[in-house]
Amino acid sequence: MLKKESHMKRTIALNRREFSGLCVAAGASMMTSQACALDSASGERAVKLRDGRVVPALGLGSARLGHGRHPQAEEEAALHAGIDLGMTLIDTAELYGSEELIGRVIAGQRERVFLVSKVWPSHVAGNGITRACAASLSRLGTDHLDLYLLHWPNGVSDFAHVVNAFEDLQAAGKIRAWGVSNFKVGDMEKLLRLPKGDRCAINQVPYSLDDRGIERDLLPWCERHDVPVMAYSPLGGPGAGILRNPTLTRIGAAHGCSAAAVALAWTIRGGRVIAIPESGSVSHVKENAVALTLTLTPQELQDLDAAFPPPVDKR
């Protein structure tokens, strides 16, 4: 069934010319049409990283998985469904407690998955990053991470030490690339001034229709410096209250999809943002996956701006 659905999804995907045209038409949004991207093989939304690798614009979060909110088998089935539907980027962290769960899911199919984990800032000192990475690799049952992030800048006074540790891990083949999470513009500027700091691949931050603050400064900064953004809580965080918004539900009904798919399509609309919604439900994962091929019209984008106003620049 999943293979059949995946095939059907791909047959309705926009071709590159159609998608580029719609991106240009939607040029009033703050992200440039040139940033829009499709994976040429699948026709699905994708983001190109600085090292040339292409990853799906929609992945799988796991911050609250593995804690008994859903039966373990159900959460594993949800992750399997996401991978089969093209959401092959999986985000985790040593703090989440979901690495072992994900390790079971990716066993035997590691090559299909772009795997992301994070080190907690209190583990940075000395050789703590190396030890934390080794522990994450053990729990995940793999010999490398595709991307390794510093979870928060809080309490980290020596970014140069972090960069050097990440570079050492990359040279050793333990990670393919490194990045950061929850960095503001000032943090990013400090990072990029360091030797090899410009090798930062991603900044992972909260971003959703009801949390658009990064559009004021961080998102344009990241675009100028070619640092893609990975958006966590793209459905608004716990409770997902935005999904009851009448504008979202109306647009979803017009496309024959869920409000969640619309919210996610909005988040990844510009080609430089990767969204990582979390779900322990197969049905919800299927609803979310629609966003990989859903394009919102310029009028729908305007309606969403009216319902969820962008931040006002107070400078």
Secondary structure as GFF3:
##gff-version 3
##sequence-region A 1 315
A	DSSP	alpha_helix	2	11	.	.	.	ID=ss1
A	DSSP	alpha_helix	16	25	.	.	.	ID=ss2
A	DSSP	three_ten_helix	33	35	.	.	.	ID=ss3
A	DSSP	beta_strand	46	48	.	.	.	ID=ss4
A	DSSP	beta_strand	54	56	.	.	.	ID=ss5
A	DSSP	alpha_helix	72	84	.	.	.	ID=ss6
A	DSSP	beta_strand	89	91	.	.	.	ID=ss7
A	DSSP	alpha_helix	99	106	.	.	.	ID=ss8
A	DSSP	three_ten_helix	110	112	.	.	.	ID=ss9
A	DSSP	beta_strand	114	119	.	.	.	ID=ss10
A	DSSP	three_ten_helix	121	123	.	.	.	ID=ss11
A	DSSP	alpha_helix	128	140	.	.	.	ID=ss12
A	DSSP	beta_strand	147	150	.	.	.	ID=ss13
A	DSSP	alpha_helix	159	171	.	.	.	ID=ss14
A	DSSP	beta_strand	178	181	.	.	.	ID=ss15
A	DSSP	alpha_helix	185	192	.	.	.	ID=ss16
A	DSSP	three_ten_helix	197	199	.	.	.	ID=ss17
A	DSSP	beta_strand	203	206	.	.	.	ID=ss18
A	DSSP	three_ten_helix	213	215	.	.	.	ID=ss19
A	DSSP	alpha_helix	218	224	.	.	.	ID=ss20
A	DSSP	beta_strand	229	232	.	.	.	ID=ss21
A	DSSP	three_ten_helix	241	244	.	.	.	ID=ss22
A	DSSP	alpha_helix	246	255	.	.	.	ID=ss23
A	DSSP	alpha_helix	259	267	.	.	.	ID=ss24
A	DSSP	beta_strand	273	275	.	.	.	ID=ss25
A	DSSP	alpha_helix	282	289	.	.	.	ID=ss26
A	DSSP	three_ten_helix	290	293	.	.	.	ID=ss27
A	DSSP	alpha_helix	298	307	.	.	.	ID=ss28
###
